[in-house]
Amino acid sequence: MKNILFCLSALLLLLVSCSDELKINGIKAYPENITLIKGDSIRVHATIDFEGGKYNEPSLIKLGWNSDNEHVATVDSTGFVRTHNIGSSNIIVTCENCMSQCEITVIESSTEASE
């Protein structure tokens, strides 16, 4: 049974890795928007819409992650976001010719905001 699962996983990896064989129709970042407290972190995820269905295991597909305001929030190559300063930043995920974003709003801590 383990061998069958391994073979199926390897086949899926092979099919997904061949971008010529996998037509990407779109990508969706989630959450679409979120408010965080300065210093918090979150992982932004992506669902990929490809010809034949949806695929929510983008670790097998090369994604690009960027922040349009690194003063407020930065993102690493896996979608892990760290907040640094108050403000807003769009976290942008790309795959081939497709793009989606998550709007991050960073506020003061709840105790500082209530004073």
PyMOL commands that set and color helices and strands:
alter all, ss='L'
color gray80, all
select helices_A, chain A and resi 2-17+58-60+110-114
alter helices_A, ss='H'
color red, helices_A
select strands_A, chain A and resi 24-30+33-37+41-43+45-50+53-55+64-67+73-75+80-83+87-95+98-107
alter strands_A, ss='S'
color yellow, strands_A
deselect
rebuild
show_as cartoon
